[in-house]
Amino acid sequence: MSETTNERTRCLIIGSGPAGYTAAIYASRANLNPVLYEGIQPGGQLTTTTEVENFPGYPEGVTGPQLMEDLKKQAERFGADIRMGIATAADLGQAPYRVTIDGEKVIEAETLIIATGATAKYLGLPDEQKYAGMGVSACATCDGFFYRRKNVAVVGGGDTACEEAIYLAGLAKQVYLIVRKPFLRASKVMQERVFQTPNIQVLFEHNTVGLFGENGVEGAHLVKRRGEPDEERVDIAIDGFFLAIGHKPNSDIFKPWLETDEVGYILTLDGTPRTKVPGVFAAGDVADPHYRQAITAAGSGCKAAIEAERYLAAAGK
Ligand code: NDP
């Protein structure tokens, strides 16, 4: 497709999770007239979660979609220009930086805030593709409804896996939590909730090697203590197979221009959202392998907008 440059902005924000929206709130209040593209999943990962209990300011908790709606409204109130569209290419060779949206429209940006977040990982089994949309999911809160009074499995041993298992236990008949290690990595409070939920069975030291079923998932082939002398093959009957094994940062189009770690998280300088390219900032999960919380993402989005404002002021723009 041919590219046409038809717009220039002082501040371009890519991504619409807590980092992107918070950057938009601060950038609009600083009169940077930011343009924000929402990306593949408007509202980001929190739109696929249920109750958020740890975002300060909500003593009774808030649903993920509601929190994101509130952040979006707050950004729009100050004039942020929020648009649908996905960044498909980037040229950060020199300012103004050029970002292509949906493969056709090019935006020239004096400052760029990358807040593209991270995407759920899959095990890499061919069966995950074979049964995509037919029993395999990476979002319990999106798809759990379809498994009421059925049997499901969740893969993973972190907080996400525990949260998804607990959520699904409220809908499904039986939930298997498939954990590759002999322990959970999740926080103690989440572990306790899992152990206290009668219809969750934790299968420690189990790995999934395949799925089976005629017209959708009917079960999973597992291996217990893979590689050990007492290795054992186990099949479980399930209708739904949920992945909760972590995320991959959405940094691919920026990698030629920025430094990333081996997983792909964008490296920033000295605890700030600054990247090695002046005027380009990274905020939220795309640059955070450690905390990955809504509140830390929002905090880094705030910092990125302040950095953008100072960068423009110093450049006399
Ligand atoms: P984590 O990286 O914390 O956990 C990933 C889990 O998946 C681990 O148990 C890991 O196993 C397992 N895993 C990874 N790859 C494979 C594989 N190929 N096969 C089988 N198992 C695999 O990711 P989460 O998404 O759970 O959490 C991310 C961050 O978000 C964490 O900091 C977490 O605390 C936070 N979070 C907080 C919540 C809250 O406070 N309410 C809710 C959700 C997340 P292993 O342990 O063996 O490496």
Residues whose N, C-alpha, C, O or C-beta is under 5 A from the ligand:
A	BS01	NDP	L123 G156 G157 G158 D159 T160 A161 E163 R180 K181 R185 A244 I245 G246 H290 Y291 R292
